[in-house]
Structures are given as C-alpha cells and as structure tokens.
Amino acid sequence: MTGIGLIIVFLISIVIMILAISKLKLHPFLAIMGIAVILGFVAGIPIMDQVADGEIQQRGIVWVVGQGFQTIFAGIGIVIILGALIGSILEATGGAFKIADMIIRLLGKASPTLAVIVMGWVVSIPVFCDSGFVIINPVRRSIVKRTGVSGVATAVGLGAGLYTSHVLVPLTPGPLAAADILGMGDFLITVMWVSVIVSIPSLIAVYFWSVWRGKKDQSEEDLAIQQDETVKSYDELVKEFGGLPNGFLSLAPILMPILFMAIGSIAGIGAVADFFRLEGTAFTVLRFLGTPIVALTIGFLFAVLLLAITKKMEKFNGLTNDTLKMLGPILFITAAGATLGRIITESDMMPFIEANAGALVWMGLFFPFFVSAIIKTAQGSSTVAMIVTANIMVPLMASMGFTSHIAIALTVMAIGAGSMMASHANDSYFWVVNNLSGQTPQQGYKNWTSMTVVQGFACMAGIFAFYLIYSLIAG
C-alpha cells in the first residue's frame, strides 16, 4: 500500500493505539509495538531483510524493531537513568526540600503563590512532578497556614510549576527522550536554555490563573486550616529529614551537568576555541566533559556525595533498584516509539509525505503541538505523548524546514506544550494534585484541568513568538 491510502491507515492506527491505551487499558508498550508491527505489515515491509546478490534491498520488520531498541538503550537510556537517579537521591536526602526552602526564603514573603510556582519549576527539573508534589506539598500547607494565602491557588500553582519543567526541561525523561529522538541528544544544553525561556509564558499564565481560581474557590484544605486543623510546622518537616543538607550540595547535582554541558558547547564554538587556544588534549577533555552522559555522571557523583554527607548511603542500593523499576516502562515505551518511527521511515509513506509536505508546512510548530495534545488528552501520560509525537515528527522535520538546532529545540518544546493539555481523570497526576490539596474531582476539573489547558496554550504562544523572532534574526 502506498500514497494517501497508507496515510489514512496510519491515522487510523494512531486512533486505535490511543483507544487501546485509554479505553482497553492496554500497556502503552504493547499498544505502540503492536500498532508498529501491524502498520509495518500493511505498508509492505517484509518480516526479514530482503537480500539480492549479497546486498540488502529492503530492511525487514525484525531489523526495524532491533534498531528501535538499540538506539534507545545505547544512547539516551543511560542519560534518563542518571537523571532519574539524581532526582531520587535529592528526594531521599532532603536536597529537593532544601532547594524549595531556599526559594521560599527568597520569594515567600513577597508572594507565597509565586514562590511555590517557582519552587515547583526548579524542583521538577530532576524530580518527577508527582514525586515533587508529594515532597513539597507539606511545605505548601505550612505556607498556607502561616500566611493565609489560598490553598487552591498554591496547590494548582505548585502543581503547574512542577508540570512545566516536567514536560519542557531535561533532565526528566519526556523532554530528554523527545530531544534525543529528534537528534538533539548531543546538544541538550541548547534544549535546556530554550526550555527556560519558553517556560516563562507558561509560569506567568500559571500565576495569574492560580490567583484567580484561588479567589473563586475554596478546598477542604482551606476550610480545615481556617478551623485551625493541625498543620506541621517547618521545624517538624525539617526534623523528618534529620536536618537539611547544605544548599550548594543540594543544587550541585542539577547545576554541575548544566555547567559542564555549557562549557562543552562553548568550547566547540570555533571562535571561542581559537581565542582561548583550545586544541589537542585541552579541547578534547572539555568536549568530553560536556557530553550529556559524562555531564550527568558528574551530577550523579555529586548526588552520591550528598547521600554520603547526609549519612544515608545505606539507602543507595534501594534507591537504585526503585528508580530502575520505575524507569523500566518508560525506557521500553521509548524504544517502542522509536520502532514506530522506524516503521514510518522504512515505509512508502515518506516519499508521499515529502512530495506533499506543503500540506503540513503551513501548520508549522502547531502540528506537533496539536498531535501531542490529542495523544495526551486521550491516554493521560505526558511522557507517552511526547515520545509518540517525537517519533511521528522524525521523518517530517526536513520537509517542514525544521533543520537548525533552534528549530528542532522549539519542536521539542511544542511537543512538550501539547503534552501539558489536558490533565484530567485519566492522568495520575490529576489525582495527586487534587487529593493532596483537598479538592473534589469537580473542583479539580475547574481549577487544575483548566489550568493545564491555559498553560499549554500560553507556552505555545511563547514558543511561536520565539520562533518568529528567531526567524527574523536568522533571516
């Protein structure tokens, strides 16, 4: 099958995949792999490689599946594991709590709601958003008790702050995997600084929306605190960790990878290398230290140092086992997504798409945004939405003109913005945010789900504005 017929089959396949995950509760790995293999058969890809005169004429489905897994586990898989281990250690040592405490001390008196939003955004760079909410929520409740600020405003603000960096900023698996799939695995520092910029419109929208919803609604938590229900004090929370670690050591596992990746990227700029006379061994060492795997390893070593200093090394093996168990499904889903992308690349779909690319070019960055949003809303997982959308985009990038590093990074951001919306009952994070903040499901839809839609569109507006400015400057 070729041409428009194959495109229609592909679209039907995506719908079936979403329904299998969301309605039939089939594991995303099985759903994606199943659809990939079936689509391969329909597209006419043979089971095994087709060989003639000693040369491979056409790759088979077996090879495609192997390549999908090899690509992930030989590259970005290690980076995802290191990033998750850093987050787990920060969580266990109280490092994440310390970072939150530093932000509260800096911003809390001026604006408690803004403080928890920024706190969430920073903490969720290495820590999963659901874990981050569990860690920081007691701090938020203490702030509500101490300042009288709205519980609804701080809850949705904290949740959305965590959510923003979770889907936009590496080191979490979603943006890491999407960046690698689209060819930015060795240029993560570019994705990082772009993600910081495009996070700003989202965080601004989060602040005003959360404050407005806080004025409109009260949760059970608000009512309980008004009735002087006991809320743990800051000192009690600190005592649970046995004291908080040093601020620098808490930040180092996050800052060091960013610093070394930045140094590696800067050293690779010809003019900079010439100015500092970087050549030979010095140049090689700096570039080596700036590769994502090495930079994340340095951050991981600082995290282990933090674990040792806080005298919690006995938790190391347990943390590693728990983290790897948590990451297993994500890595396999990522590999399945890579397989789906390979199937698309090896099929006759690509020549047709390239010949008719004009039908997609007009949508620009809004195409991956809406694809990601549809997949997210239908099946609930932002990570799955990002991985599937990124693999769909791989064969389209050149045809749509997204070839520069900035354009590719903005495509990753558009995918992330789409994967924000809409968080509702099929998303576990929906229940984490609302249950821990004393909101009913109905309140959750009014306050939280609406927030994720607003921040998704706000983020996409910022991405589009960035792209327009970049296009004008680049000519």
DRENDREN-462276 format. One record per residue (C-alpha): residue number from 1; chain; x, y, z. Coordinates in Angstrom, 1 decimal, m for minus. Layout:
% DRENDREN-462276
R; NUM; A; X; Y; Z .
...
//
This chain:
% DRENDREN-462276
R; 1; A; 0.0; 0.0; 0.0 .
R; 2; A; 1.3; 3.5; m0.8 .
R; 3; A; 0.2; 7.1; m1.0 .
R; 4; A; m2.9; 8.6; 0.6 .
R; 5; A; m4.2; 5.1; 1.5 .
R; 6; A; m1.2; 4.4; 3.7 .
R; 7; A; m1.5; 7.9; 5.4 .
R; 8; A; m5.2; 7.0; 6.2 .
R; 9; A; m4.2; 3.6; 7.6 .
R; 10; A; m1.5; 5.4; 9.7 .
R; 11; A; m4.0; 7.9; 11.1 .
R; 12; A; m6.5; 5.0; 11.9 .
R; 13; A; m3.6; 3.1; 13.6 .
R; 14; A; m2.9; 6.1; 15.9 .
R; 15; A; m6.5; 6.3; 16.8 .
R; 16; A; m6.6; 2.6; 17.6 .
R; 17; A; m3.4; 2.9; 19.6 .
R; 18; A; m4.9; 5.7; 21.7 .
R; 19; A; m8.1; 3.8; 22.3 .
R; 20; A; m6.2; 0.6; 23.2 .
R; 21; A; m4.3; 2.6; 25.9 .
R; 22; A; m7.1; 4.8; 27.2 .
R; 23; A; m10.2; 2.6; 26.9 .
R; 24; A; m8.9; m1.0; 26.9 .
R; 25; A; m6.1; m0.1; 29.5 .
R; 26; A; m3.5; m2.0; 27.4 .
R; 27; A; 0.0; m1.1; 28.4 .
R; 28; A; 1.4; 1.6; 26.2 .
R; 29; A; 4.5; m0.5; 25.3 .
R; 30; A; 2.3; m3.3; 23.9 .
R; 31; A; m0.1; m0.9; 22.2 .
R; 32; A; 2.7; 1.0; 20.4 .
R; 33; A; 4.7; m2.1; 19.5 .
R; 34; A; 1.5; m3.9; 18.2 .
R; 35; A; 0.5; m0.9; 16.1 .
R; 36; A; 4.1; m0.5; 14.8 .
R; 37; A; 4.3; m4.1; 13.6 .
R; 38; A; 0.8; m4.2; 12.1 .
R; 39; A; 1.5; m0.9; 10.3 .
R; 40; A; 4.7; m2.4; 9.0 .
R; 41; A; 2.9; m5.4; 7.5 .
R; 42; A; 0.2; m3.2; 5.9 .
R; 43; A; 2.9; m0.9; 4.5 .
R; 44; A; 4.5; m3.9; 2.8 .
R; 45; A; 7.7; m4.2; 4.9 .
R; 46; A; 8.9; m7.8; 4.9 .
R; 47; A; 9.4; m9.8; 8.1 .
R; 48; A; 13.2; m10.3; 7.4 .
R; 49; A; 15.7; m8.3; 5.3 .
R; 50; A; 15.3; m8.8; 1.6 .
R; 51; A; 18.8; m9.7; 0.1 .
R; 52; A; 19.7; m9.9; m3.6 .
R; 53; A; 23.2; m10.5; m5.0 .
R; 54; A; 24.6; m10.2; m1.5 .
R; 55; A; 23.2; m6.8; m0.9 .
R; 56; A; 20.3; m5.8; 1.3 .
R; 57; A; 17.4; m4.5; m0.9 .
R; 58; A; 14.9; m3.8; 1.8 .
R; 59; A; 15.1; m3.9; 5.6 .
R; 60; A; 12.7; m6.2; 7.4 .
R; 61; A; 10.5; m5.6; 10.5 .
R; 62; A; 12.9; m7.7; 12.7 .
R; 63; A; 15.7; m5.3; 11.9 .
R; 64; A; 13.5; m2.2; 12.4 .
R; 65; A; 12.5; m3.5; 15.9 .
R; 66; A; 16.1; m4.2; 16.8 .
R; 67; A; 17.2; m0.7; 15.7 .
R; 68; A; 14.4; 0.9; 17.7 .
R; 69; A; 15.6; m0.7; 20.9 .
R; 70; A; 19.3; m0.4; 20.1 .
R; 71; A; 19.0; 3.4; 19.5 .
R; 72; A; 17.4; 4.0; 22.9 .
R; 73; A; 19.4; 1.7; 25.1 .
R; 74; A; 22.8; 2.7; 23.5 .
R; 75; A; 22.2; 6.4; 23.9 .
R; 76; A; 19.5; 8.3; 25.8 .
R; 77; A; 18.6; 5.4; 28.0 .
R; 78; A; 21.7; 6.0; 30.1 .
R; 79; A; 21.1; 9.7; 30.4 .
R; 80; A; 17.5; 9.1; 31.5 .
R; 81; A; 18.7; 6.7; 34.2 .
R; 82; A; 21.3; 9.1; 35.5 .
R; 83; A; 18.8; 11.9; 35.6 .
R; 84; A; 16.3; 9.9; 37.5 .
R; 85; A; 18.9; 8.6; 40.0 .
R; 86; A; 19.8; 12.2; 40.7 .
R; 87; A; 16.2; 13.1; 41.4 .
R; 88; A; 15.7; 10.0; 43.6 .
R; 89; A; 18.7; 10.9; 45.7 .
R; 90; A; 17.7; 14.6; 46.1 .
R; 91; A; 14.3; 13.3; 47.2 .
R; 92; A; 15.7; 10.9; 49.8 .
R; 93; A; 18.3; 13.2; 51.3 .
R; 94; A; 16.1; 16.2; 51.7 .
R; 95; A; 18.0; 18.0; 48.9 .
R; 96; A; 14.8; 18.8; 47.0 .
R; 97; A; 13.2; 20.1; 50.2 .
R; 98; A; 16.3; 22.3; 50.8 .
R; 99; A; 16.0; 23.8; 47.3 .
R; 100; A; 12.3; 24.5; 48.0 .
R; 101; A; 13.2; 26.1; 51.3 .
R; 102; A; 15.8; 28.4; 49.6 .
R; 103; A; 13.2; 29.6; 47.1 .
R; 104; A; 10.6; 30.1; 49.8 .
R; 105; A; 13.0; 32.2; 51.9 .
R; 106; A; 13.8; 34.3; 48.8 .
R; 107; A; 10.3; 34.8; 47.4 .
R; 108; A; 7.9; 33.6; 50.1 .
R; 109; A; 7.3; 36.9; 51.9 .
R; 110; A; 6.7; 38.9; 48.8 .
R; 111; A; 4.3; 36.4; 47.1 .
R; 112; A; 3.7; 33.0; 48.6 .
R; 113; A; 1.9; 31.8; 45.4 .
R; 114; A; 4.7; 32.9; 43.1 .
R; 115; A; 7.2; 31.3; 45.5 .
R; 116; A; 5.5; 27.8; 45.3 .
R; 117; A; 5.2; 28.1; 41.5 .
R; 118; A; 9.0; 28.8; 41.1 .
R; 119; A; 9.8; 26.2; 43.7 .
R; 120; A; 7.8; 23.6; 41.7 .
R; 121; A; 9.5; 24.6; 38.5 .
R; 122; A; 13.0; 24.2; 39.9 .
R; 123; A; 12.4; 21.0; 41.9 .
R; 124; A; 10.8; 19.2; 39.0 .
R; 125; A; 13.9; 19.6; 36.7 .
R; 126; A; 15.4; 16.4; 38.2 .
R; 127; A; 12.4; 15.1; 40.2 .
R; 128; A; 9.2; 13.6; 38.6 .
R; 129; A; 6.3; 16.0; 39.1 .
R; 130; A; 4.2; 13.6; 41.1 .
R; 131; A; 7.0; 12.9; 43.5 .
R; 132; A; 7.8; 16.6; 43.6 .
R; 133; A; 4.3; 17.4; 44.6 .
R; 134; A; 4.4; 14.8; 47.4 .
R; 135; A; 7.7; 16.2; 48.7 .
R; 136; A; 6.8; 19.9; 48.6 .
R; 137; A; 3.1; 19.7; 49.5 .
R; 138; A; 3.8; 19.8; 53.3 .
R; 139; A; 5.8; 23.0; 52.8 .
R; 140; A; 3.0; 24.5; 50.8 .
R; 141; A; 0.5; 23.6; 53.5 .
R; 142; A; 2.6; 25.3; 56.1 .
R; 143; A; 2.8; 28.4; 54.0 .
R; 144; A; m1.0; 28.4; 53.6 .
R; 145; A; m1.3; 28.1; 57.4 .
R; 146; A; 1.3; 30.8; 58.1 .
R; 147; A; 0.3; 33.4; 55.5 .
R; 148; A; m3.4; 32.8; 55.0 .
R; 149; A; m2.9; 32.6; 51.2 .
R; 150; A; m5.4; 30.5; 49.2 .
R; 151; A; m4.9; 26.7; 49.4 .
R; 152; A; m6.4; 26.3; 45.9 .
R; 153; A; m4.1; 28.9; 44.4 .
R; 154; A; m0.9; 27.4; 45.9 .
R; 155; A; m1.9; 23.8; 45.1 .
R; 156; A; m2.6; 24.4; 41.4 .
R; 157; A; 0.3; 26.8; 41.2 .
R; 158; A; 2.7; 24.3; 42.7 .
R; 159; A; 1.3; 21.5; 40.5 .
R; 160; A; 1.6; 23.6; 37.4 .
R; 161; A; 5.1; 24.8; 38.2 .
R; 162; A; 6.2; 21.2; 38.6 .
R; 163; A; 4.4; 20.2; 35.5 .
R; 164; A; 6.0; 22.9; 33.3 .
R; 165; A; 9.6; 21.8; 33.9 .
R; 166; A; 8.5; 18.1; 33.8 .
R; 167; A; 7.4; 18.4; 30.2 .
R; 168; A; 9.8; 21.1; 29.0 .
R; 169; A; 13.2; 20.9; 30.8 .
R; 170; A; 15.6; 18.0; 30.6 .
R; 171; A; 16.5; 16.1; 33.0 .
R; 172; A; 13.1; 14.4; 33.2 .
R; 173; A; 12.5; 11.5; 30.7 .
R; 174; A; 9.9; 13.1; 28.5 .
R; 175; A; 11.9; 16.1; 27.1 .
R; 176; A; 15.1; 14.1; 27.3 .
R; 177; A; 13.7; 11.3; 25.1 .
R; 178; A; 12.0; 13.8; 22.7 .
R; 179; A; 15.2; 15.7; 22.3 .
R; 180; A; 17.2; 12.6; 21.5 .
R; 181; A; 14.7; 11.2; 19.1 .
R; 182; A; 14.8; 14.4; 17.1 .
R; 183; A; 18.6; 14.4; 17.0 .
R; 184; A; 19.4; 16.8; 19.8 .
R; 185; A; 20.9; 14.2; 22.2 .
R; 186; A; 24.4; 15.8; 21.9 .
R; 187; A; 23.0; 19.3; 22.2 .
R; 188; A; 20.9; 19.2; 25.3 .
R; 189; A; 22.3; 22.5; 26.6 .
R; 190; A; 20.5; 24.2; 23.7 .
R; 191; A; 17.3; 22.4; 24.6 .
R; 192; A; 17.8; 23.5; 28.2 .
R; 193; A; 18.2; 27.2; 27.6 .
R; 194; A; 15.4; 27.3; 25.1 .
R; 195; A; 13.2; 25.5; 27.6 .
R; 196; A; 13.9; 28.0; 30.3 .
R; 197; A; 12.8; 30.9; 28.0 .
R; 198; A; 9.6; 29.2; 26.8 .
R; 199; A; 8.7; 28.2; 30.4 .
R; 200; A; 8.3; 31.9; 31.3 .
R; 201; A; 4.9; 32.4; 29.4 .
R; 202; A; 3.6; 29.2; 31.0 .
R; 203; A; 4.6; 30.3; 34.5 .
R; 204; A; 3.2; 33.8; 34.0 .
R; 205; A; m0.2; 32.2; 32.9 .
R; 206; A; 0.0; 29.8; 35.9 .
R; 207; A; 0.5; 32.7; 38.4 .
R; 208; A; m2.5; 34.7; 37.2 .
R; 209; A; m4.8; 31.7; 36.7 .
R; 210; A; m4.0; 30.2; 40.1 .
R; 211; A; m4.5; 33.5; 41.9 .
R; 212; A; m7.9; 34.0; 40.1 .
R; 213; A; m9.0; 30.4; 40.9 .
R; 214; A; m8.0; 30.9; 44.5 .
R; 215; A; m10.4; 33.8; 44.7 .
R; 216; A; m13.2; 31.9; 43.1 .
R; 217; A; m13.0; 28.6; 45.1 .
R; 218; A; m12.1; 27.0; 48.4 .
R; 219; A; m10.9; 23.5; 49.0 .
R; 220; A; m11.5; 21.3; 52.0 .
R; 221; A; m7.9; 22.1; 53.0 .
R; 222; A; m8.8; 25.9; 53.1 .
R; 223; A; m11.8; 25.2; 55.3 .
R; 224; A; m9.8; 22.9; 57.6 .
R; 225; A; m7.0; 25.3; 58.1 .
R; 226; A; m9.5; 28.1; 58.8 .
R; 227; A; m10.7; 25.8; 61.6 .
R; 228; A; m7.1; 25.5; 62.9 .
R; 229; A; m6.6; 21.9; 61.9 .
R; 230; A; m3.1; 20.9; 62.9 .
R; 231; A; m0.5; 21.5; 60.2 .
R; 232; A; 3.1; 20.5; 60.6 .
R; 233; A; 5.4; 23.4; 61.2 .
R; 234; A; 8.6; 24.0; 59.2 .
R; 235; A; 10.8; 22.7; 62.0 .
R; 236; A; 8.8; 19.5; 62.2 .
R; 237; A; 9.1; 18.9; 58.5 .
R; 238; A; 12.9; 19.5; 58.7 .
R; 239; A; 13.1; 17.1; 61.6 .
R; 240; A; 11.6; 14.3; 59.5 .
R; 241; A; 14.7; 14.5; 57.2 .
R; 242; A; 17.1; 14.6; 60.2 .
R; 243; A; 18.1; 18.1; 59.2 .
R; 244; A; 18.5; 19.6; 55.7 .
R; 245; A; 21.7; 19.3; 53.7 .
R; 246; A; 23.9; 22.2; 52.5 .
R; 247; A; 22.4; 24.4; 49.9 .
R; 248; A; 25.3; 24.2; 47.4 .
R; 249; A; 25.4; 20.4; 47.7 .
R; 250; A; 21.7; 20.2; 47.1 .
R; 251; A; 21.9; 22.3; 43.9 .
R; 252; A; 25.2; 20.8; 42.7 .
R; 253; A; 23.7; 17.6; 41.2 .
R; 254; A; 21.5; 19.8; 39.0 .
R; 255; A; 23.9; 22.7; 38.3 .
R; 256; A; 27.0; 20.7; 37.5 .
R; 257; A; 25.6; 18.8; 34.5 .
R; 258; A; 24.3; 22.1; 33.1 .
R; 259; A; 27.6; 23.8; 33.7 .
R; 260; A; 29.7; 21.1; 32.1 .
R; 261; A; 27.4; 20.8; 29.1 .
R; 262; A; 27.6; 24.6; 28.7 .
R; 263; A; 31.4; 24.5; 28.8 .
R; 264; A; 31.5; 21.7; 26.3 .
R; 265; A; 29.2; 23.6; 23.9 .
R; 266; A; 31.1; 26.8; 24.2 .
R; 267; A; 34.4; 25.1; 23.7 .
R; 268; A; 33.0; 23.7; 20.5 .
R; 269; A; 32.5; 27.1; 19.0 .
R; 270; A; 35.4; 27.8; 16.6 .
R; 271; A; 35.9; 31.4; 17.6 .
R; 272; A; 35.9; 30.6; 21.3 .
R; 273; A; 38.4; 27.7; 20.8 .
R; 274; A; 40.7; 30.0; 18.8 .
R; 275; A; 40.5; 32.8; 21.4 .
R; 276; A; 41.4; 30.5; 24.3 .
R; 277; A; 43.8; 28.5; 22.1 .
R; 278; A; 41.9; 25.3; 22.9 .
R; 279; A; 43.4; 22.5; 20.9 .
R; 280; A; 44.6; 19.0; 21.4 .
R; 281; A; 44.1; 17.5; 24.8 .
R; 282; A; 42.5; 20.5; 26.4 .
R; 283; A; 39.9; 20.7; 23.7 .
R; 284; A; 39.2; 17.0; 23.8 .
R; 285; A; 38.8; 17.0; 27.6 .
R; 286; A; 36.4; 19.9; 27.6 .
R; 287; A; 34.3; 18.4; 24.8 .
R; 288; A; 34.3; 15.1; 26.6 .
R; 289; A; 33.2; 16.6; 29.9 .
R; 290; A; 30.4; 18.4; 28.1 .
R; 291; A; 28.8; 15.3; 26.5 .
R; 292; A; 25.4; 14.6; 28.2 .
R; 293; A; 26.3; 11.2; 29.6 .
R; 294; A; 29.6; 12.4; 31.2 .
R; 295; A; 28.0; 15.7; 32.5 .
R; 296; A; 25.1; 13.7; 34.0 .
R; 297; A; 27.6; 11.3; 35.5 .
R; 298; A; 29.3; 14.2; 37.2 .
R; 299; A; 26.0; 15.4; 38.6 .
R; 300; A; 25.3; 11.8; 39.7 .
R; 301; A; 28.6; 11.7; 41.6 .
R; 302; A; 27.7; 14.9; 43.4 .
R; 303; A; 24.4; 13.3; 44.3 .
R; 304; A; 26.2; 10.3; 45.7 .
R; 305; A; 28.4; 12.7; 47.7 .
R; 306; A; 25.3; 14.3; 49.1 .
R; 307; A; 24.0; 10.9; 50.1 .
R; 308; A; 27.3; 10.2; 51.9 .
R; 309; A; 27.4; 13.5; 53.7 .
R; 310; A; 23.9; 13.1; 54.9 .
R; 311; A; 24.8; 9.6; 56.2 .
R; 312; A; 22.2; 7.8; 54.1 .
R; 313; A; 24.5; 5.6; 51.9 .
R; 314; A; 22.7; 2.6; 53.2 .
R; 315; A; 19.7; 3.7; 51.0 .
R; 316; A; 21.8; 3.7; 47.8 .
R; 317; A; 21.0; 0.2; 46.6 .
R; 318; A; 17.4; 0.5; 47.5 .
R; 319; A; 17.1; 3.9; 45.7 .
R; 320; A; 18.8; 2.5; 42.6 .
R; 321; A; 16.5; m0.6; 42.5 .
R; 322; A; 13.4; 1.5; 42.9 .
R; 323; A; 14.5; 4.0; 40.3 .
R; 324; A; 15.3; 1.3; 37.7 .
R; 325; A; 11.9; m0.3; 38.4 .
R; 326; A; 10.2; 3.0; 37.8 .
R; 327; A; 12.2; 3.7; 34.6 .
R; 328; A; 11.7; 0.3; 33.0 .
R; 329; A; 8.3; 1.1; 31.5 .
R; 330; A; 9.5; 4.5; 30.3 .
R; 331; A; 12.5; 3.1; 28.6 .
R; 332; A; 10.5; 0.3; 26.9 .
R; 333; A; 7.8; 2.8; 25.8 .
R; 334; A; 10.6; 5.0; 24.3 .
R; 335; A; 12.0; 2.0; 22.4 .
R; 336; A; 8.6; 1.1; 21.1 .
R; 337; A; 8.1; 4.7; 20.0 .
R; 338; A; 11.4; 4.5; 18.2 .
R; 339; A; 10.3; 1.4; 16.5 .
R; 340; A; 7.1; 3.1; 15.3 .
R; 341; A; 9.2; 5.9; 13.9 .
R; 342; A; 11.5; 3.5; 12.1 .
R; 343; A; 8.4; 1.8; 10.5 .
R; 344; A; 7.3; 5.1; 9.2 .
R; 345; A; 10.8; 5.9; 7.8 .
R; 346; A; 11.1; 2.5; 6.1 .
R; 347; A; 7.6; 2.6; 4.5 .
R; 348; A; 6.5; 4.2; 1.3 .
R; 349; A; 4.8; 6.8; 3.4 .
R; 350; A; 7.9; 9.0; 3.4 .
R; 351; A; 8.1; 9.7; m0.4 .
R; 352; A; 4.4; 10.6; m0.4 .
R; 353; A; 4.8; 12.9; 2.6 .
R; 354; A; 7.9; 14.6; 1.1 .
R; 355; A; 6.1; 15.2; m2.2 .
R; 356; A; 3.1; 16.7; m0.3 .
R; 357; A; 4.9; 18.5; 2.5 .
R; 358; A; 3.2; 21.7; 1.7 .
R; 359; A; 0.0; 20.4; 3.3 .
R; 360; A; 1.9; 20.3; 6.7 .
R; 361; A; 4.3; 23.2; 6.4 .
R; 362; A; 1.6; 25.8; 6.9 .
R; 363; A; 0.8; 24.4; 10.3 .
R; 364; A; 4.5; 24.7; 11.4 .
R; 365; A; 5.1; 24.1; 15.1 .
R; 366; A; 1.4; 23.9; 15.7 .
R; 367; A; 1.3; 20.4; 14.1 .
R; 368; A; 3.4; 18.7; 16.8 .
R; 369; A; 1.6; 20.7; 19.4 .
R; 370; A; m1.8; 19.5; 18.4 .
R; 371; A; m0.7; 15.9; 17.8 .
R; 372; A; 0.9; 15.8; 21.3 .
R; 373; A; m2.2; 17.4; 22.9 .
R; 374; A; m4.6; 14.9; 21.3 .
R; 375; A; m2.5; 11.9; 22.4 .
R; 376; A; m2.0; 13.3; 25.9 .
R; 377; A; m5.7; 14.1; 26.4 .
R; 378; A; m6.8; 10.7; 25.1 .
R; 379; A; m4.5; 8.5; 27.1 .
R; 380; A; m3.2; 10.6; 30.0 .
R; 381; A; 0.6; 10.2; 30.0 .
R; 382; A; 2.6; 13.3; 29.0 .
R; 383; A; 5.7; 11.1; 28.6 .
R; 384; A; 3.9; 8.7; 26.2 .
R; 385; A; 2.5; 11.7; 24.3 .
R; 386; A; 6.0; 13.2; 23.9 .
R; 387; A; 7.7; 10.0; 22.8 .
R; 388; A; 5.0; 9.0; 20.2 .
R; 389; A; 4.8; 12.6; 18.8 .
R; 390; A; 8.5; 12.9; 18.6 .
R; 391; A; 8.8; 9.7; 16.6 .
R; 392; A; 6.0; 10.8; 14.3 .
R; 393; A; 7.9; 14.1; 13.7 .
R; 394; A; 11.3; 12.4; 12.8 .
R; 395; A; 10.6; 11.8; 9.2 .
R; 396; A; 8.8; 15.1; 8.7 .
R; 397; A; 11.4; 17.5; 10.2 .
R; 398; A; 13.4; 18.2; 7.0 .
R; 399; A; 10.2; 18.5; 4.8 .
R; 400; A; 8.8; 21.1; 7.3 .
R; 401; A; 12.0; 23.0; 7.4 .
R; 402; A; 12.9; 22.2; 11.0 .
R; 403; A; 16.6; 21.6; 10.5 .
R; 404; A; 18.5; 24.1; 12.6 .
R; 405; A; 19.3; 23.3; 16.3 .
R; 406; A; 17.0; 26.1; 17.5 .
R; 407; A; 14.1; 24.9; 15.2 .
R; 408; A; 14.5; 21.4; 16.5 .
R; 409; A; 14.6; 22.5; 20.1 .
R; 410; A; 11.4; 24.5; 19.6 .
R; 411; A; 9.8; 21.4; 18.1 .
R; 412; A; 10.7; 19.6; 21.3 .
R; 413; A; 9.1; 22.5; 23.2 .
R; 414; A; 5.9; 22.4; 21.1 .
R; 415; A; 5.6; 18.7; 21.8 .
R; 416; A; 6.0; 19.4; 25.5 .
R; 417; A; 3.5; 22.2; 25.5 .
R; 418; A; 1.0; 19.9; 23.8 .
R; 419; A; 1.6; 17.2; 26.3 .
R; 420; A; 0.5; 19.5; 29.1 .
R; 421; A; m3.1; 19.5; 28.0 .
R; 422; A; m5.3; 18.4; 29.2 .
R; 423; A; m4.6; 16.7; 32.5 .
R; 424; A; m7.8; 15.1; 33.7 .
R; 425; A; m9.1; 11.9; 35.2 .
R; 426; A; m7.0; 9.5; 33.1 .
R; 427; A; m3.8; 11.2; 34.3 .
R; 428; A; m2.5; 10.0; 37.7 .
R; 429; A; m1.1; 13.5; 38.3 .
R; 430; A; m4.6; 14.9; 38.3 .
R; 431; A; m5.4; 12.8; 41.3 .
R; 432; A; m2.1; 13.5; 43.1 .
R; 433; A; m2.7; 17.3; 42.9 .
R; 434; A; m6.3; 17.3; 43.8 .
R; 435; A; m6.3; 14.6; 46.5 .
R; 436; A; m3.4; 16.0; 48.3 .
R; 437; A; m4.8; 19.5; 48.2 .
R; 438; A; m8.3; 18.6; 49.4 .
R; 439; A; m10.1; 19.3; 46.1 .
R; 440; A; m13.0; 17.3; 44.8 .
R; 441; A; m12.9; 15.9; 41.2 .
R; 442; A; m15.3; 18.6; 40.2 .
R; 443; A; m13.0; 21.2; 41.6 .
R; 444; A; m10.1; 19.5; 40.0 .
R; 445; A; m11.6; 20.0; 36.6 .
R; 446; A; m12.4; 23.6; 37.3 .
R; 447; A; m9.1; 24.6; 38.9 .
R; 448; A; m6.5; 22.1; 37.7 .
R; 449; A; m7.6; 20.8; 34.3 .
R; 450; A; m8.4; 24.3; 33.1 .
R; 451; A; m5.0; 25.4; 34.3 .
R; 452; A; m3.2; 22.8; 32.1 .
R; 453; A; m5.1; 24.0; 29.1 .
R; 454; A; m4.3; 27.6; 29.8 .
R; 455; A; m0.6; 26.9; 30.4 .
R; 456; A; m0.3; 24.7; 27.3 .
R; 457; A; m1.7; 27.5; 25.0 .
R; 458; A; 0.4; 30.1; 26.8 .
R; 459; A; 3.5; 28.1; 26.4 .
R; 460; A; 2.8; 27.5; 22.7 .
R; 461; A; 2.2; 31.3; 22.3 .
R; 462; A; 5.7; 31.9; 23.7 .
R; 463; A; 7.2; 29.2; 21.5 .
R; 464; A; 5.6; 30.7; 18.4 .
R; 465; A; 6.8; 34.2; 19.4 .
R; 466; A; 10.3; 32.8; 19.9 .
R; 467; A; 10.2; 31.1; 16.5 .
R; 468; A; 9.1; 34.4; 14.8 .
R; 469; A; 11.9; 36.4; 16.4 .
R; 470; A; 14.5; 33.8; 15.7 .
R; 471; A; 13.3; 33.6; 12.0 .
R; 472; A; 13.6; 37.4; 11.6 .
R; 473; A; 17.1; 37.5; 13.2 .
R; 474; A; 18.3; 34.4; 11.3 .
R; 475; A; 16.9; 35.8; 8.0 .
//
